[in-house]
Amino acid sequence: QVRVVESGGGLVQPGGSLSLSCTASPTVYNVGLMSWYRQSPGKSREFVSSVTNALIPTYADSVKGRAAISRGDRGNTVYLQMNSVKSEDTAIYFCSAYYMERTYWGQGTQVNVSS
């Protein structure tokens, strides 16, 4: 069983930056795709970004040019850095990790963009 835990949410001012982290534990070395999704009130969950275990990133158009995704050295941690945040970035951010033909989800971390 893999547990996925996100951290780093909170209050961010418009135009500022947010940094999120996600770890799949226990430490596993064959984690495949790791992804970030988000869900705003009244909306369905939407894709934000993903990175393969070959470190190939993908971004949603809504964050392209503002976001950077990366993985830790052991491959079971993923980071999301986003700059120039907007009120539309307010959401619960969820991390997912693909391992042994299953996708595991975290509980999410709340990000509020507000002055």
Secondary structure by P-SEA (a helix, b strand, c coil): cbbbbbcccccccccbbbbbbbbcccccccccccbbbbbccccccccccccccccbbbbcccccccbbbbbcccccbbbbbbcccccccccbbbbbbbcccbbbbccbbbbbbcc
